[in-house]
Structure formats: C-alpha cells, structure tokens
C-alpha cells in the first residue's frame, strides 16, 4: 500500500507495502517514468526492500542496477533502505 503526499511527487511506500508494490515503484525510479525522476539510488533502495519482502524480480533488477552504479551510491541506497526499515 502506498501513502499519498500533498505534492506532485510520487507516493511514499508505507510500512505495509508489499514486495510487488515496492518493486513497481523501484521500476519507476529506475526508468524515470510515471512522474518519477531517474534516480538509481532510490530505485536500488526500493528493489532492496522489495527483495526483502519476497520479490524475485527485484533481486534481479537490483543486481543489474548495482552494476551500473558507483559503489558509494550502492552504499547510500543500502543506508536509505535500513533507515526506511528503522522508521517503518
């Protein structure tokens, strides 16, 4: 499930978001479609969270995306995923 925000930004994932919902949001960020900015760090974070919630596709996309990212960006995505989990 996604929580809406009062701006033109994409909805933020809620703590009860499914792996499929997180994966779909990650796809938007990884491609810059659906109103999302092209943002590999956010996409990797969302794929990581989706994989943790059982999305097999997210594991594949996360791996492919990480090969196109700098190691510092992958580390930042992992940090953001941990922060999202801690605040969820």
C-alpha positions as a Python dict, from the first residue, in 0.01 Angstrom:
ca = {
    (1, 'X'): (0, 0, 0),
    (2, 'X'): (123, 350, -79),
    (3, 'X'): (63, 667, 119),
    (4, 'X'): (-8, 977, -83),
    (5, 'X'): (169, 1306, -29),
    (6, 'X'): (33, 1654, -88),
    (7, 'X'): (282, 1748, -360),
    (8, 'X'): (331, 1633, -716),
    (9, 'X'): (586, 1376, -600),
    (10, 'X'): (524, 1004, -616),
    (11, 'X'): (355, 835, -321),
    (12, 'X'): (582, 715, -45),
    (13, 'X'): (580, 345, 41),
    (14, 'X'): (419, 261, 371),
    (15, 'X'): (547, 0, 613),
    (16, 'X'): (285, -247, 491),
    (17, 'X'): (380, -210, 123),
    (18, 'X'): (414, -545, -49),
    (19, 'X'): (719, -663, -237),
    (20, 'X'): (531, -612, -563),
    (21, 'X'): (436, -254, -474),
    (22, 'X'): (793, -169, -378),
    (23, 'X'): (921, -334, -696),
    (24, 'X'): (683, -134, -917),
    (25, 'X'): (787, 190, -750),
    (26, 'X'): (1153, 93, -799),
    (27, 'X'): (1084, 42, -1170),
    (28, 'X'): (951, 397, -1196),
    (29, 'X'): (1267, 540, -1040),
    (30, 'X'): (1499, 317, -1242),
    (31, 'X'): (1344, 434, -1570),
    (32, 'X'): (1235, 787, -1484),
    (33, 'X'): (877, 711, -1583),
    (34, 'X'): (538, 772, -1424),
    (35, 'X'): (639, 1110, -1285),
    (36, 'X'): (944, 972, -1104),
    (37, 'X'): (1286, 1127, -1152),
    (38, 'X'): (1557, 898, -1286),
    (39, 'X'): (1718, 805, -954),
    (40, 'X'): (1923, 487, -930),
    (41, 'X'): (1984, 523, -555),
    (42, 'X'): (1611, 533, -479),
    (43, 'X'): (1544, 256, -730),
    (44, 'X'): (1810, 33, -570),
    (45, 'X'): (1670, 106, -223),
    (46, 'X'): (1319, 10, -336),
    (47, 'X'): (1441, -304, -514),
    (48, 'X'): (1630, -400, -199),
    (49, 'X'): (1319, -356, 17),
    (50, 'X'): (1107, -544, -239),
    (51, 'X'): (1356, -831, -242),
    (52, 'X'): (1338, -846, 137),
    (53, 'X'): (960, -880, 100),
    (54, 'X'): (989, -1171, -140),
    (55, 'X'): (1010, -1017, -488),
    (56, 'X'): (1233, -1239, -700),
    (57, 'X'): (1223, -986, -985),
    (58, 'X'): (1354, -716, -754),
    (59, 'X'): (1662, -925, -677),
    (60, 'X'): (1743, -947, -1049),
    (61, 'X'): (1686, -576, -1112),
    (62, 'X'): (1883, -477, -800),
    (63, 'X'): (2181, -680, -917),
    (64, 'X'): (2169, -538, -1270),
    (65, 'X'): (2128, -182, -1144),
    (66, 'X'): (2413, -213, -894),
    (67, 'X'): (2647, -300, -1181),
    (68, 'X'): (2573, 43, -1333),
    (69, 'X'): (2618, 233, -1006),
    (70, 'X'): (2922, 360, -820),
    (71, 'X'): (2993, 165, -501),
    (72, 'X'): (2927, 481, -297),
    (73, 'X'): (2579, 506, -448),
    (74, 'X'): (2503, 142, -371),
    (75, 'X'): (2614, 202, -12),
    (76, 'X'): (2386, 507, 8),
    (77, 'X'): (2092, 305, -125),
    (78, 'X'): (2156, 37, 137),
    (79, 'X'): (2176, 304, 409),
    (80, 'X'): (1845, 452, 295),
    (81, 'X'): (1682, 108, 297),
    (82, 'X'): (1799, 50, 655),
    (83, 'X'): (1671, 393, 756),
    (84, 'X'): (1332, 324, 596),
    (85, 'X'): (1309, -5, 785),
    (86, 'X'): (1407, 159, 1114),
    (87, 'X'): (1141, 427, 1078),
    (88, 'X'): (876, 188, 950),
}
